[in-house]
Amino acid sequence: MGSLSIWHWLIVLLIVALVFGTKKLRNIGGDLGGAVKGFKEGMRESEEPGSQEKQRELSRDGTVDVEAKDKSRSNDYR
């Protein structure tokens, strides 16, 4: 299998744009960009020193620990 030239990629791009429409492709791109941005922010927060201490403080302040809540739900059905 040979490599595809620029003309092949342009034809594929044109067909995809015709099938899905530019508005839907723009929405998908925006959603994907937002997901990548959220992932990067999450990684940055986890790398900060003391981020685990912040999480412990939040759980002491009366917020619900999601992992503990999920575990208790799974035990309810046994």
N, C-alpha and C positions, 0 to 999 in steps of 0.2 A: 504494500500500500504506500503510495507516494504521498508527499505532503500536499496540502491544499494551498492554492495561490490566493492572493488577495481578492480576486474576482469570485472565487468560490465562496469565501467568507461573506462578501457583500451580498451575494445571491441568497445565502442562508439567512442573513440578517433581514433582508427584504421580505422573505417568506415568513419569518417569525413575526415581523411587524404587521404583515397582512393578516396573519392568523389570529394573533392576540390583540392587536390594536395598540396604538402608542400610549393611550391613557392607562391601560391595564399594565403595560410594561413599565411605565413611569411609577405606578403605585407599587409594583413588585420591587423595583429598584429602591424606592423610598423605604419600604418595609425592611428590605435587606440591609440598607445603610443604617437604619435605626437599631437593628439587631446587632450589627457589628459594633456600633458605638456603645451600646449598652454592655456588650461583652467586654470591650476594652475598659470601660469604667469599672466594671466588676473586678477585672483582673488588677487594675490599678489600686482599688480599695483593699484587695486582699494582700497586696504587696506592701502596703503602708505598715510601718511599725506600730504596734498597739491596736491594730484593727480587731484582733480577737478580743482584746480587753474591752473595746467599745461594744462588741456584740454581747459580751457578758453583762455589761452595765445596762444595755437595753433590755435584756431579759429580766434583770432585777427590778427594772422600773415598772414592771407590770405588763409588758408586752408579751405576746404569746410566742413561744418558741415553736416554729413550724415543725421541726423534726420531732419534738416531743409530742406535739399534737397528732402528727401522722402516725406515730408509733402507738399512741393510745387508741386511735381509731381502728388500727389493724387488730388490736387485742380485743376490741369490743365484739368482733364477729366470730370469735372462736367459741 
